């Protein structure tokens, strides 16, 4: 059994995902990670803005719709929260970074 554990550890051992690279490669990785996180954060806000409303075609059922006003309000509240922590950074940069927007 110990041999199996050792074999498994040898197979799964490695550099732990770390390797020598360049600043450009690291920046590219961070950009991709932040965009993924930003999309995830937007999806979370979108999910919070969803609500059940009566189905006009079948009054006995409900459907889930995005409340656009609530979605916009959640985005503004998140931006305001980010701005409160901005100093000494540019608030606009922090907001764009939070939502994974690179412009």
C-alpha positions, -999 to +999 in steps of 0.1 A: +000+000+000+029+024+008+043+017-027+009+028-042+009+060-021+045+067-032+037+061-068+007+084-066+027+111-050+054+108-077+027+110-104+010+141-089+041+158-077+055+185-099+063+221-099+029+229-083+020+249-113+050+273-109+075+278-136+101+303-146+086+328-170+085+364-181+067+394-167+047+395-200+035+359-195+025+367-159+007+398-169-012+378-196-021+352-170-034+379-146-054+395-173-071+363-182-078+354-146-092+389-139-115+386-170-128+353-158-134+366-123-151+397-137-174+376-158-182+355-127-189+386-106-212+399-133-230+366-134-234+367-096-250+402-098-272+391-126-284+361-106-292+384-077-313+406-100-334+377-113-370+375-100-401+353-105-430+370-122-464+357-133-464+341-167-488+361-189-494+331-212-502+308-182-513+327-150-509+295-129-471+295-135-442+319-130-412+326-151-378+340-141-368+373-156-339+397-152-350+429-134-328+453-154-333+481-129-322+460-099-292+447-120-281+483-127-286+492-091-264+462-079-237+473-103-238+509-091-237+497-054-207+475-062-189+503-079-196+526-050-182+500-026-150+498-048-146+536-049-147+537-011-115+516-010-098+533-040-072+555-024-044+558-036-056+541-068-078+554-096-113+543-088-120+537-125-091+513-128-103+493-097-139+491-110-127+479-145-104+454-128-131+441-106-154+434-135-126+421-158-129+449-183-097+459-201-101+493-218 
